[in-house]
């Protein structure tokens, strides 16, 4: 048994785990964080959010150089791609940030324990089968892993997960993306900008399931205009690898004749699953559902007292910022405070170009709940800053309660939507009305003026349309 008695040992050093560790230490608790990857930051920082955004930024610049700069009077005879340098920049961004978290651990006196953690008993975590950490409380923050598709074996070379898609050593002539969600569309956008033909195969009859339908349809129309091949209502039943290509067998989701699609590379992006196996939690009686999600109460405590869980490993959106806020809440609860997360204002963002961002309810959810609402929309083509910038795709859509005018949902498609959405997150956090947003100052010329106009449109009097 370790001589150190911890107040809390956190298993997992991703966004939820490391934030929980730092906040708990700030509140005076003795904290250890166990992480087996050898680098802090979890999937998000190492092989997810951060490297993908680095590549999205680089590929956007390449695409802009080729297709947009001439309209600004900047003429470049020929832009060439140095993929090795682009990937190297991505890796450096990741490395710098992971080292930054290690610095924060040292600054806040969090013990960073490298190795695979297992809950060997109540109040005990064993690392790599030998080092035992005694603790009053345990937090499971092990995150998630990519989901597998039967008949399509991932080798991270020809058939890749999102991890392998970050490190393709050459631009494929034809990339097939299985799955029309956030991850698939973002990585598809990267390689399409760099020169690949991209085909998206989605089992459902729409892209971005769970998003407001009108927004999803508008984005699908834009992708087709950019050259994406979209195959909806289609399932992949098998994959046959050859030396230089992969042949996928597909058929209509509702039944029908099979056909083949050939590709140089295939990205399997059908979702993620909780990383809850092999932790020793089940042996101790920690309750999980059929999909492996750990069940917790409103204070994030599992069915076993003293064991908590947060992030992707519990039900809810699999988002890094959701895990971070849960990490803060759990730390505060363990310190005797009232930690809380308002899931109604948790935003979702797709970092393609244009970006898509939303918070709150979609029209479909409001209709299903029988809530009367009003809609206000404003196109980015009528926004002066968007016109000056040359990026006019998309629109802002606000949903407000028909009786109280309180904002119930906000949906944005356009340049910098991921930044713009946060004024609406804040507005909804303070239970603002559409009138409140419409009357608040919005500097001119800014993209955020489209939000003001959409708020005015809820009441039928936008100024600039």
N, C-alpha and C positions, 0 to 999 in steps of 0.2 A: 504494500500500500504506500502511495506517495505520502511524504511527510506533510505536504501542503494540503490544507483543507480549503477547498474553493467554495464560494457562495454559488457559483454557477459555472458549469462546463458546457460549452456550445459545440455541437458536432456539426461542422460545416462552416466554411469561411467565405461563403458567397455574400451577395448584397444583404440578405436578411441576417446571416450569422455574424458577419464582421460589424455591422451597424449595431446589432444587439450587444455584442461584446464591448464596443467602445462606449455606448450609452450606459451600460451597466457599470463599467469601470468609472465613468464620470460621476455616477451616483453613489460611489463608495464601495461597490462590491468587489470581491476578489474573483477575478475572471480568468478562465483559460478557454482558448478556441482551438479545436482540433480540425485540421484540414489535411486530406491525403494527397491533394493534387501537387503539392510542392510550391504552389503559388496561390495567394489569396485573391478573392474577387469572384470565385465560382465560375459557372458557365458564362454568366453575363460579361464579366470583364475579360476572361481568357479566350473563350470560343463562341461568344454570343453578341450581346449588345454592342460592346465597344469595338472589337475588330470589324464587325459588319458595318458599323457606322463610319469607321475609317475608310473602308473600301468604297462605301457609298459616296463619301465626300470626294475621294480620288476619282472615281468613275464619273461623277457629275462634272468635275473639272475637265476631264478628257472629252466628254460628250459636248460640253459647252464650247470648248476650244474648236472642236470640229464643226459644230452646227449653229452656234449662237453668236460668237464673237464678231463675225463679219458684219452683222446687223448693227453693231456698235461702232463700226469703223475700225475694227482691229482685224487686220488680215494676216493670217499665218498660212504659209504655202502648204505645209504638210505637218500634221501632228503625228508623232509615232509613240507607240506604247512601250514603256519599259516595265514589264510586269514584275520583274524581280525587285526593282526599286520600290514599286507600289506595295508589294507584299512586305518588303522590309520595313517600310514606313509604318504599316499596320502593326507589325510585330513590336516595333519600338514603342508605339503608343501604348500597347498592352503592357509591355515590360515596365515602362515608367510608372504606370498607374498601379500595378501590383506592388511595386517597391514602395509606392506612396502609402499603401495601406499598411505595409509592414512598419513604416515610420510612425503611422498613427497608433499602431498597437504599442510600440515602444513609448511613445509620448504619453499614452494613457495607462501604461503599466498593465497591459493585457498580455498574458502568457500565450505565445503562439507555439502550439505543439504540432509538429509535422508528423503525419501518419494516419492510418485508417482507424477511426474510432468505433468502438462497439460498446453498447450499454450492457455491461456484464452483470450488473445488479442494481437495485435501487440505490442511488447515491454513489454509483461507481461507473466510470468509463475507462475501458482498457484500450490502449493504443498499440496497434501492431501486435496484439496478442501478448504483450509483456508489461508495458508501463501502465500502472493503474493510477487513476486520478480520482480522489475522494471529493465529493461535492454534495452540497445541500440540494441543488436543483440541476436538472439537465434540460437543455434546449436542443431539439432536433431541427436542424436547418440545412438539410442535405440536398435540397433543391430537386431538380428533375433531369431526365435523360430523354433523348430523342426516341420517339415511338417507332416500332418496327412494322413493316408491311409484309405479311406472309407472301412468300414466293419471290421477294425482291431482297436479296441478301446484300447488305452494305459492306463494302470492302474499303471504303474511303479512298479509292483510286478512280474507278470508273463509275461505281454506284456509291454516292456519298451522302452523308448526313450534312447538317448545317456546318458541322466542324470541318469536314473535308472540303466543303464548298468554299471555305475561306482560304484554302491553300492549293487550289488547282494550279498546276505549274505552267499551263498554257490555256489560252482561250479556246473553249470547245467550239467547233463549227455549229453543232446543234446540241443544246442543253434541254433536257426534258425535266421539268419540275413537277413532282407528284405532290399536289397539295396547293390550294389557292389561298392560304392564310398569310399572316404577317411574314413569317420567315421565308417561305417560298418566294413570295413576290419581291421581297427586298433583295434576296440573293439573285433571283432571276434578273432584277433590274441592273445589278452590278455587272453581270456577265453580258447582258444584252447591250449595255452601253459600250462595253469593251470589244464588241463585235460578234457575239454569238447570236445565232438564231435561237429563240426561246419558245418552247411550247409548254403551257401550263395545263396539267391534267387534274381536274377536280371532280371528286365523287358527287358532290352536291350540285344543285342547279344554279349556284351563284358563287362568286368570289367573296372572300372575307366574311364567312358566316358569323352571325352574331352582330354584325354592324348594321346600321340603318340601311335598308334595302336601296333607297334612292341613291345614297352615297356610293354603295358598292357597284351599282349599275353605271353610274357616271364614271367611276374609276375604270371599270372594265372597258367602257367605250374608249377612254383615253389610251389604255394599254394596247388595244387593237390598232389605234391610230399610230402608235409608236412602233408597231410591227410584231407585237406578241401574238402567238397563236394560242387561242383559248379553247380548251375542250372541257365543257361542263357536262355534268351528268354522266361521267365516264369513270370506270374503275380499271385499275391495273391488276391483272391476274397472274403475271409472271414476267421474268426477265431472263434473257439468255445472253451471256457475255461471250464476246469473241475477242480476238487480239486487239482490235482497234475500235470496237463499237459495242453497243448494247442494243438488243432488240427487245422491246417491251410488247407484251400482249395485252391489249385493252379491249373492253367491250362496254356497251351501254350499261349504266348502273341499274336500269330497270329491266335489263335482259335484252339480248339481241346477238347479232353475229360478232365474232371476235375479229380483230384486225391487228396489224403490227405497226409499231413506230420505231424507227431506228434513230439512235442518238450516239454522240461521242461521249457524253457524260449524262448521268441521271442524278438528280437531287431528290432524296426522299424527305419531304417536309410535311408529314401528315399530323403533326402535333407532338406533344411531349407527355411523358408519364412520370409520376412521382418516384424519386429515388428513396424508397423506404425499405427495400429488402436488405438483409445481411447486417442490420444494425443492432440486432438483439432485442428490438422493441416488442416484436410479437411474442417472444418467449416470456416476457414480463407481463403480457396481457394488454399491451397498448392496442386499442381498437382501431381497425382500418376497414375501409369499404372494399368492394370487390376489385376496384381498380388500383388499390394500394394507397389511397389517400388516407392520411392519419386523421382521425376524428378528434376535434378539440371543442372545449366549451367557449363561452364568450370571453374568457380570460386566457385562452390559448393553452389551457391545461388538458392533457390527454386523459384517458380513462385511468391512468396510473398517477396518483398524487406525486408531485415533485418532478414530473416529466412533462415538458411543454414542447410545442411544435409550431412552426411558422413557415411562411413562404410557399414555394411550389409544392411542398410535400403535404400541404393541407388543402382543402377545397377552396376554390376561388380563382380569380384570374392569375395566370402564370406570368406575372410581370415583376421586373426587378424592383420598381418603386413600391409596388404593393408589399413585397417582402421587406424592404427597408423600413417602411412605416410600421409593419408588424414587429420588426426587430426593436424599434424604439419603444413600442407599446409594451412588449414582453419585459424589456429591461426595467421599465418604470413600474410595472406590476410587481416584479420580483423585489423592487426596492420599496415596496409599500405605497406606491402612488397609483393613480387611476389612469393607466394607459388605455388609449382608445383609438380606433381607426374608423373613419367614416367612409365606407366603401361606396357610398352613393356618389362621391366626388372623385373617384379614382379614374384618371384619364387613360385612354388607350391611344397609341400613336403608331402609325405605319410610316417608316422613314424612307419611302420611295420619293420620286419626284413626279408630280407634286406630292407633298406629304398629306396624310389623312390623320385627323385627330378627332377624338370625341370624348364626351363625358356625360354621364347620366343616361336617360332613357332614349330609345329609338322610337320612331312612330309606331312600329309594329308592337313594341312592348306596351306602349300607352293604350293602343287599341285593344290589345289582349286583356289589359287590366281594367278596361272600361272607363278610362280617365279622359274627360273632355279637355281638349287642348287647342291652342292656336299655333300656327306656323309662320315664321318670318324668314325669308331667304333673300340673299344678296349675292349677285355674281361678282367674281373677282375682275371680270372684264370692265366693270364700272368703277373699280377702285383706282384712284390716280397713281398711287405708289406702285401697284402691280403693273400698271401700264408703263410707267417710267422704267421699271426694272425689266420689262419684257416677259414677265411670267404671269399670264392672265388665266390660266386653267383653274377651274374649280369654283366653289361658292361656300358661303356660310349659311347654315341652317339652324335656327333656334326653335325650341319647342317650349311653350309656356302654358301653365294651367289656365284654362278658359275663364275660370271664375276669379282666381286670386292673382293671376299674372306672374306667379312665381316660376322661375326657370326650372324646367324639368329635364332638359337635355340640350346639348349643343354639339354640332357636327360641322367640321371644317375640312374642305379639300382645297389645297392651294400651297403656294410657297410659304415656308416657315409655319405651317399649321401647328406643328408640335410646340412652337413657342407661343403662338397666338392663343391656343386653347386655354392657357393658364389664367387669363383674366376671367374666363368663364368658370373655371374650376373655383377660383376665389369667390366669384359672384355667387355661385351655388352654395359654397361653404357658408356664406353669410345670408343665405336664403333670399337673395336679391330677386327682384322682378325684372321683366323685360324692360319696363319703363326706367328702372334704376340704371340699367346698362345703357339704354338709349340717351339718358340725360347726363351721364358721366362724360367728362371731357375725354376726347380722343385726339391726340396731336395730329396735325396735318403737315405733310402727307405721310400716312402710315398704313400698313396692311391692316392694323387693328380697326381702322375706320369701317372696314367691312362688317365687323362685329356690331358696331354702333348702328349701322344701316339695317342689318338684319333684325336688330332689336326694335328699331322703329317700324320695320315691316310687319312685325307681329301685330301692330295696331293699324297697319294699312297706310302709313305715311312715310316711307323712306324718301330721302331727299334726292338721291342721285340715280334713281331708276324710275 
